[in-house]
Amino acid sequence: MAKLNAFSFVEPKTSYLLVLGVAQDAGYPQMGCTKTCCTQAWSNPKMRRNVVALALVDPAHKKWWLFEATPDIRQQLQNFKNQTKNQYPYLPEGVFLTHAHIGHYTGLMEFGREAMNTNGLKVYVLPQMKAFLTQNGPWSQLVKLKNIDLISLKTDEPLNIENNSVTAFTVPHRDEYSETAGFKITTANKQYLFIPDIDKWSKWNKNIIDQVKQVDIALLDATFYTNTELGNRPIAEVPHPLSLIHI
């Protein structure tokens, strides 16, 4: 996995992942948070973190793909441009979305006519996510005006993009508006597992330890350290796994 320090970054010659964000949907620090962790980050910009997102980068074809369209997408695209020394198109070849929670798709608004007004940017989605974006405004306007082109994914079927493949699968999550996807990303040299959201590992019909053993790098949901971390509401309202030591 490529490092984010622009001063030490040496681009690999084969496809790789670049981490563009690691925080939960609301980012870090979170709005209204008065805990020490957040107040320190408000005071020190170097501690701040963008919402979870990845770039799949293909140096051979000078193309890249974005995983998740987060509320931090403007900063993330600029960071990508700076990190890769402006060697790639500003916009990705396509965007892969996991599900319809705010940290994972609301950045699509930046592709609308109020902002970039993109033309047919490919957005890869599973069926329920496609229906949600098609049938609900303001996202349906992006589809109607052809700012984005929704590309249907099929679960457990690899999609080949240049010398790489991306396989979507579903995981149990709240799923109020869409199913929740995870992705297995395969490049020439490595396999990656990307599951940014899931209710509990025990609810999945696969063994997470076995799945991790099958890849080189796993990027997984670890939103909470304890069941009492939230304080102002029960964790059952927003279920996520505890940190990985509890797997």
PAPAFI-68899 format. One record per residue: residue in one letter; x, y, z of N, C-alpha, C, CB in turn. Coordinates in steps of 0.1 Angstrom, whole numbers, plus 5000, padded with zeros to 4 digits. Glycine has a CB too. Example, Ala and Ser with C-alpha at 12.3 -4.5 7.8 and 13.67 -1.06 7.14 Angstrom:
BEGIN
a513249435078512349555078513249675078511349555090 s512849785071513749895071512950005079514149945057 
This chain:
BEGIN
m500949885000500050005000500950125000499050005012 a500650224992501550344990501350435002501150414978 k502450495006502450595017501950735012503850605023 l501450815021500850935018501851055019499650965026 n503051035024503951145026504551185012505151105035 a504151305007504551344994506051354992503851474990 f506751385003508151405002508951275001508651485015 s508351165005509051035005508450934995509150975019 f507350974989506650884980507350854967505250934977 v507550724965508150674952507050584946509550604954 e506550624934505450544928505850414924504850624917 p505150304927505450174922505250174907504550064929 k505850074900505650054886504449974882506849984880 t503849904892502649824889501549884897502849674892 s500349844895499149904901499249884916497849834896 y498649984923498749994938497550064943500050054942 l497350064956496350134963496950254970495550044973 l496250364970496650484978495550514987496950604968 v495750525000494750555010494550705010495150505024 l493250745008492950885008492150935020492150914996 g491750845028491050875041490850755049489750945037 v490750775062490650665072489550685082491950635079 a488850795082487950825093486450775090487850975095 q485650775100484250735099483550845091483650715113 d482250815087481550905078481651055081480050865079 a481651095094481651235098483051295099480951245111 g484051215096485451275096485951285109485451405089 y487251335110487951355123488751485122488851235126 p488451575131487451565142486051585137487751675153 q485051535145483651535142483051665147482951415147 m482051715139481351835143480651815156480251865132 g480851915165480251915178480951825189478851865177 c481951755185482651665195483551755204483551565187 t483351735217484151805227485051715235483151875236 k485251595230486151505237487651555233485951355232 t488551505242489951545240490451515226490751485251 c490051395221490551355208490251455197490051215205 c489051505198488551605188489151745190487051605187 t489151785203489551925205491051935202489351955220 q491851835204493251835200493351845184493951705204 a492451775177492551775163492051915157491751665157 w491151975164490752115160491852205161489452165167 s492652195172493752285174494952255165494152275189 n495152125161496252085153495852025140497151985162 p495852095129495352045116496051925112495552155106 k497351895116498051775112497351645117499451785117 m496551665128495851545133494651505126495651565148 r494151595118492851575111492951465101492351705105 r491851395099491751285089490551295080491851145096 n490651265068489551255059488751125060490051275044 v487551125055486651015056487250905047485251045051 v487050775050487650665044487450665029487150535050 a488550645021488450635007489750585002488150775000 l489750524990490950464984491050504969490950314985 a492250504964492450514950493150384945493250644946 l492650324934493350224927494150284916492450104922 v495450284916496250354906496950264897497250444914 d496850284884497550204874498550284866496450144864 p499850274870500850354864501050324849502150344872 a500850194846501150154832500250224822500950004830 h498950244826497950314817497650454821496750234817 k498350504832498050634837496550664839498650744828 k495950564846494550574850494450544865493750474841 w493250594870493050564884491550554887493650664894 w491150484898489750464901489650504916489250324898 l488450564919488250604933487250514940487650754933 f487550474952486550394960485950484971487250264966 e484750504970483850594978483950744974484350584993 a482750804974482650944971482251014984481550974960 t483251064992482951105006482751255006484251075014 p482251305018482051445020483451525018481551475033 d484551455019485851515018486451505004486851455028 i485551474994486151434981486951554974484951404971 r486551674977487351784970488751784975486751924974 q488951764988490351764994491051634989490251765009 q490351524988490951394985491451394970489951284987 l490651454961491151464947492351554946489951504938 q492351664954493451754953494651684960493151884961 n494451604970495551534976496151434967495151464989 f495251364960495751264950496551334939494551194943 k496051444934496851514924498251554929496051644919 n498251604941499551644946500451524949499351724959 q499851424954500651304958501251234946499751204966 t500551234935500951164923501651264913499851094916 k501951384918502651484910502051524897504051434908 n500751524897499951564885500251484873500251714882 q500451354875500751264864499551194859501851164868 y498351214865497151144862496051244859496751044873 p494951204852493851294851493251334864492751224842 y492751454865492251504878491051414883491751644877 l490151374873489051284877489451144875487851324868 p488951054883489150914881488450854869488750834894 e488850744864488150664854486750634858488950544849 g486650604871485350564877485350564892484950424872 v484150554898484050564912483250434916483350694917 f483850364926483150244932482550284945484150124933 l481250254947480550294959480150164967479250374956 t480250174980479850064989478450064993480750055001 h477850184997476450185001476050335004476350105014 a474750345008474050475008474050535023472650465003 h475250545029475350615041476250735038476050525053 i476050845046476550975041478050985038476251075051 g478850905045480250915043480750845030480950855054 h479850775023480250695012479850734998479850555015 y478850824998478350854984477951004983477050774982 t477851084993477351214992478351314985477051275006 g479651264983480551344975480151344960481951284977 l479251264956478751264942478251404939477751164940 m477751484948477251614945478251704939476751684958 e479551684941480551764935480751744920481951734942 f480051634915480151614900478951674893480151464898 g478051734901476851794895477051934888475751814905 r476051984882476252114874476552234883475052134866 e476252224896476652334905478152334908475852314918 a478752224905480252214907480952174895480452104919 m481452054893482352024882481551994869483151894885 n480251954870479451934858480151824849479152064851 t480451714855481151614848480251554837481651504857 n480851484828480151424816480351274816480651484803 g479351204821479351054820480450984829479551014806 l480751044840481650974849481050844854482051064861 k481850734852481350604855481250594871482250494849 v480150544875479950514890479450374891478950614896 y480250284897479950144898479250114911481350064897 v478050044909477150024921476449884919476150134921 l476149834931475249714931473749754929475349644945 p472849664926471549694921470749794930470749574920 q470649774944469849854952470449994953469749794966 m471750004953472450144952472050214939473950124954 k472050144928471650204916470250254916471850094904 a469350174922467950214922467850344931467050104928 f468550344942468450454952468950584945469350434964 l470050584938470550704931469650744919471950674926 t469050644913468150674901466850734906467950554893 q466350694917464950724921464850844931464250604926 n465950884936465950994947466751114943466350934960 g466151234944466951354942467651384955465951464939 p468751464953469251524941470051434932470051644944 w470351314937471251224930470651184916471451094938 s469351174915468751134902468951244892467151124904 q469251374896469551474886470951454880469551614893 l471851394888473151364882473051254871474051304893 v472051164873471851064863471151124851471050944869 k470051204854469251264843470151354834468151344849 l470951434840471851524833473151454827472251644841 k473251334830474351254825475751304831474451244810 n475651364843476951384850477651264853476651474862 i476851164857477351034861476650924852477251004876 d477350814850476850694843476950574852477650674830 l475750534857475750424867475950294860474350414874 i477050224865477450094859477049984869478950084855 s476249884865475849784874476949684877474549714869 l477149654890477949544894477149424898478849584906 k477749304896477149184901477949124912476949074889 t477249074923478049024934478848904930477048994945 d480048904935480948784934481448764920480348664939 e481248864911481748854897482848954895480548874887 p484048914892485149004890484849104878486448934888 l485149224880485149324869486549354865484349454873 n486949334853488349364849488449504844488749264837 i489449574850489749714845491249724843489249814856 e491549724830492949724826493549594831493749844830 n494649604839495349484844494949444858496849504844 n493849494862493349474876491949424876493349604884 s491449374887490049324888489549374901489949174886 v488249394901487449444913486249344914487049594913 t486149284926484949194929484149254940485449054931 a482949274938482049324948481349204955480949424942 f481049224968480349124975479549194986481249014982 t478549134992477749205002478049165016476249184999 v477849255025478149235039476849285047479449295044 p476549235059475449285066475749415073475049175077 h474849515070474949645075473449695077475849745067 r473249815081471949865083471049865071471950005090 d471649905060470949885047469549955046470849735044 e469450075051468150135050467750175036468150265058 y468750205028468550255014469150175003469050395013 s470150095007470850014997471549895004471850094989 e471949794996472849695002474149755005472949574992 t474949685012476349725015477349635009476549735031 a478249695002479249614994480649625001479449664980 g481349525000482849525002483449494989483249415013 f484749514988485449484975486749404977485749614968 k486949314968488249254967488949304955488149094967 i490049364957490849434946492049354943491149584950 t492249314930493349234926494249304916492949094921 t495449324919496449374910497449274906497149504916 a498449304898499449204893500149144905500349274884 n500349224916501249174926500549154940502349274929 k499349204942498749194955497249184954499049324963 q496649124965495249124966494849204979494748974967 y493849284978493349374989491949334992493549524985 l491549355005490249335010489749465016490049215020 f488649525011488149655015486749645020488249755004 i486549655033485249645040485149765050484949505047 p484749875045484749995054483549995064484650115046 d482549915061481349915070480749775071480350015066 i480449735083479749605085479149615099480749475083 d478049545102477549545115478449475125476149485115 k478549345123479449265132480049155123478649205144 w481249125126481849015118481148885120483348995122 s480548865131479848735134478548725126479448725149 k478048835120476848835112477048795098476148965113 w478348805094478648775080478648625078480048835076 n478348585065478248435063479648385059477348405051 k480748465061482048425058482848455071482648495046 n483948375073484848395084485848505081485548265088 i485848615088486748725085488148685086486348845094 i488548605095489948565097490448495084490148475109 d489548405079489948325067490048425055488848225064 q489148525054489148615043490448705044487948705044 v490848745056492048825057493248745053492248875072 k493248615056494448525053494648515038494248395059 q493548535030493548515016494148635008492248485011 v494348745015494848865008496148915014493748985009 d496749015007497949065012497749185022498849115001 i496749265019496349375028494849385030496949505022 a494449395042492949405045492749545051492449295054 l491749615046491349745051489949735056491549865040 l489749735069488549685075487949795085488749555082 d486649785087485849865096486349835110484349835095 a486749935117487149925132486750055138488649895133 t485450095137484950225141485050245156483550235137 f484750145164484750175178485750085186483350145184 y486150145197487050065206486249995217488050155213 t485150055222484349995232482850015229484650055246 n481949945236480549955234479950075240479849835240 t480750145249480250265255480850395250480450255270 e481550385239482350495234481450615230483150455222 l480250595225479450705220478950795231478250645212 g478450735241477950815253476550875251478950925255 n476250935240474950995238473950915232475151125230 r474250785228473250695222473750555223472950735208 p472850455222473350315223474050275210472150225225 i475050205211475850165199475050075190477150085203 a473950015195473049935187472450015176472049865195 e472350145177471750225167472650245155471350365172 v473950235157474950245146475950125148475650385147 p475550005146476449895148477649885139475649765147 h478749865145480049845138480849745147480849985136 p481849685141482749605149483549685158483649515140 l484049625169485049695177486349675170485049635192 s487349745176488749735169489149595167489749815178 l490149575158490449445153490949345164491449455143 i491449395175491849305185490749215191492549385197 h489449255188488349185192487749085182487249275196 i488449075170487948975161488148835166488748985147 
